[in-house]
Amino acid sequence: MTDPVIEARGLGMHYRRRRGGWALRGCDFAVPAGRICALVGPNGAGKSTLLALAAGLLRPTEGTIQAPAREHLAYVAQDKPLHPRLSVADTLRMGRELNPGRWDEAVAARVIADQLDPRALVRELSGGQRTRVALALALGKRPELLLLDEPMADLDPLARHQLMGLLMAEAAEHGATVVMSSHILTELEGACDHLLLLHGGRVRLDGSVEELLSAHTLLTGPIADLAPHTVVESRTTGRQLTALVRHQGPVEGPWDTTEPSLEDLLLAHLRTTEVTTEVTPEVTTEGAPA
């Protein structure tokens, strides 16, 4: 594995006013440099907290998290906190002046494209338009690490497709690492090559998407003993069994087997509450009750 751009050991974050207190607890993970990492989990899993910790906006209650210094990262929060009284042009000018020597005017202009009037005030923009401005600021900074919290939620499908393509192209060209939270699983499948799955404030999956998928098998067939494989999720219909297993060697038996899709893998691990642990090259999986 290449050197990680983000690495956490025993990471925990406690909020006094939060029910249960802990938003994150005992989290160990590493995101290699140059990866496009999908940060996935149900509402309340701790995704926004993790991104804020990586951005240096929060101090962990316990453990450590290492990430690039603020001048080398960009963070786009869910609420896109832009100054409402500035125009689009003034907002980008501010980005240029705050990042001397790093600012890329051409990249920022590509994100805005012909979609926005540079004279328009931020307070007059729609949610999707504010997203474009926030992404233009983030990409124009040419960050080593780009942290995105539900960045495409306000965009229509065509705009999501266009901006995702631009985001991937810029990351590939300049070797940036991207960590992006999203609930749109189909959007992540074609774009991301690393996965970090949070469930109940714990890291359940962490590793290369390719290796995680190859470490699991989706099988269907008659009900039979699945030992020695670890069953992530199973269901039966009459005499028919459908199961996602983490295989231990070849899967032999009277079953039809396929490699799961990323959506199959994520939904199965989110639905189960069993604690599982797996370690393979560049792959770690760990689960905990919600």
Secondary structure as GFF3:
##gff-version 3
##sequence-region A 1 290
A	DSSP	beta_strand	4	14	.	.	.	ID=ss1
A	DSSP	beta_strand	22	32	.	.	.	ID=ss2
A	DSSP	beta_strand	36	40	.	.	.	ID=ss3
A	DSSP	alpha_helix	47	54	.	.	.	ID=ss4
A	DSSP	beta_strand	62	66	.	.	.	ID=ss5
A	DSSP	three_ten_helix	70	72	.	.	.	ID=ss6
A	DSSP	beta_strand	73	76	.	.	.	ID=ss7
A	DSSP	alpha_helix	88	98	.	.	.	ID=ss8
A	DSSP	alpha_helix	105	112	.	.	.	ID=ss9
A	DSSP	three_ten_helix	122	124	.	.	.	ID=ss10
A	DSSP	alpha_helix	127	140	.	.	.	ID=ss11
A	DSSP	beta_strand	145	149	.	.	.	ID=ss12
A	DSSP	alpha_helix	157	174	.	.	.	ID=ss13
A	DSSP	beta_strand	177	181	.	.	.	ID=ss14
A	DSSP	alpha_helix	185	189	.	.	.	ID=ss15
A	DSSP	beta_strand	194	199	.	.	.	ID=ss16
A	DSSP	beta_strand	202	208	.	.	.	ID=ss17
A	DSSP	alpha_helix	209	214	.	.	.	ID=ss18
A	DSSP	beta_strand	216	222	.	.	.	ID=ss19
A	DSSP	beta_strand	230	237	.	.	.	ID=ss20
A	DSSP	beta_strand	240	246	.	.	.	ID=ss21
A	DSSP	beta_strand	256	258	.	.	.	ID=ss22
A	DSSP	alpha_helix	262	271	.	.	.	ID=ss23
A	DSSP	beta_strand	277	280	.	.	.	ID=ss24
A	DSSP	beta_strand	283	286	.	.	.	ID=ss25
###
